[in-house]
Amino acid sequence: MRIRRILPRLALALLLVTAAAWAAVYRDEINLATLDAWLGSLGPWAPIGYIVLYGLATVAFVPGTIFALAGGAVFGPLWGSLWNLTGATLGATLTFLIARYVAGDWIARRSGTLLKRLIQGVEAEGWRFVAFVRLVPLFPFNLSNYALGLTRIPLHHYVIATLLCMVPGAVAYTWLGHAGRGALGGEVDAVRYGLLALGLLAAIALLPRLVRRLRGSFT
């Protein structure tokens, strides 16, 4: 019985590693021109194909900026923002569930006291911590999805906070992609710095509360 429970998890983990390795090797081929050509071949199914691909790419650690800019360039500012937000939320949810299913129990059994207390501190903040992570662009999006899956934050809190707090970033990058099919590096940096400023405001409101909880757990 134990082997039957472990094998699906091992198979899923192997599939994820393979997908991430493939995405790393062919990263240069995942660009606006390739996406535009592929989506054009889908006709009216292009939005669905784009959302699914965005979600799977997030699982495979493909940088979300590529899709955020491409969504604006291909679909325009309004629909591009909607499809980008939907695809990013789908990918974040998939990775969250994968982390919880594949590694959650294993981490819980083998984690030390320090890690357990840190996780408990994050869990105590719940959706507030998720909102903070989404608003602060210092946290890698793909990696944070897996990390949050190791906690016991309720799925619906995670999804709602992710969806709402990714709106500023999704809209900003989509409009940037729409403004020009080739975005200048300086423009990308400007958007990133703007999001960082927004994230710092969230940090000012959240970090003292989180620090107090963590300090209390260690005393």
ABEGO torsion letter per residue (X at the ends): XAAAAAAAAAAAAAAAAAAAAAAAAAAAABBAAAAAAAAAAAEAAAAAAAAAAAAAAAAAGBBAAAAAAAAAAAAEAAAAAAAAAAAAAAAAAAAAAAAAAAAAAAAAAABBAAAAAAAAAAAAAEAAAAAAAAABAABBAAAAAAAAAABABBAAAAAAAAAAAAAAAAAAAAAAAAABABBBAAAAAAAAAAAAAAAAAAAAAAAAAAAAAAAAAAX
